[in-house]
Amino acid sequence: MDESSTYGADQPAQSEPSFTVAEIDAALLSLPEIERAVYLNHRKGGLSYRTIARRLGTTSNDVERIIASALLNLKRALDRIARERTR
């Protein structure tokens, strides 16, 4: 077996479902408001945890927990969307 036929770090073992912009928007809108705001400020706005924490009057650790929760909830929402497609 040559290297080109094995799965590498850049080659997922399973294909990941792709989502439309509307499906991603729906998943984002399903997040609690604070999770959505913090996630978007970090990912789209490029703000650091520290900057977001300062704006919210909280700690960087709290921001990290909020983003972790947002990521988990986004995964759940997108998994739900993918399952609904197969019905």
C-alpha positions in Angstrom: 0.0 0.0 0.0 1.5 3.4 -0.9 1.2 6.6 1.0 -1.4 8.1 -1.4 -3.9 5.4 -0.5 -3.7 6.0 3.3 -5.6 8.6 5.3 -3.3 11.4 6.3 -3.9 14.4 8.6 -5.3 16.4 5.6 -7.5 13.5 4.4 -10.4 12.7 6.7 -11.4 9.1 7.2 -15.0 10.0 6.8 -16.5 12.6 4.6 -17.9 15.6 6.5 -21.3 16.8 5.5 -21.3 20.2 3.9 -23.9 22.8 4.9 -25.5 25.7 3.1 -25.2 29.2 4.4 -28.9 29.1 5.4 -28.2 25.9 7.5 -25.2 27.5 9.2 -27.2 30.7 9.9 -30.0 28.5 11.4 -27.5 26.7 13.6 -26.0 30.1 14.8 -29.5 31.5 15.4 -30.3 28.4 17.6 -27.5 29.4 20.0 -28.3 31.3 23.2 -27.7 35.0 22.5 -24.6 35.3 24.7 -23.0 32.3 23.0 -23.8 33.6 19.6 -22.4 37.1 20.4 -19.2 35.8 21.9 -18.6 33.2 19.2 -19.2 35.7 16.4 -17.1 38.4 18.0 -14.2 35.9 18.4 -14.5 34.0 15.1 -15.8 36.7 12.7 -14.8 39.8 14.5 -11.3 38.5 15.4 -11.5 39.7 19.0 -9.4 38.1 21.6 -10.9 36.3 24.6 -9.4 39.1 26.7 -11.0 41.9 24.7 -14.4 40.1 24.8 -14.1 39.5 28.5 -13.3 43.2 29.1 -16.3 44.3 27.1 -18.6 41.8 29.0 -17.1 42.6 32.4 -16.0 39.0 32.9 -12.9 36.8 32.7 -11.1 35.2 29.8 -11.8 31.9 31.3 -15.6 32.6 31.2 -15.3 33.6 27.6 -13.4 30.3 26.9 -16.2 28.4 28.5 -18.9 30.3 26.6 -17.1 29.5 23.3 -16.7 25.9 24.2 -20.4 25.7 24.9 -21.2 27.5 21.6 -19.1 25.0 19.7 -20.8 22.1 21.3 -24.2 23.5 20.6 -23.3 24.3 17.0 -22.2 20.7 16.5 -25.4 19.5 18.0 -27.5 21.8 15.8 -25.6 20.9 12.6 -25.8 17.2 13.5 -29.6 17.6 13.8 -29.7 19.3 10.4 -27.7 16.5 8.8 -30.0 13.9 10.3 -33.1 15.7 9.1 -31.7 15.6 5.5 -31.7 11.8 5.6 -35.3 11.5 6.5 
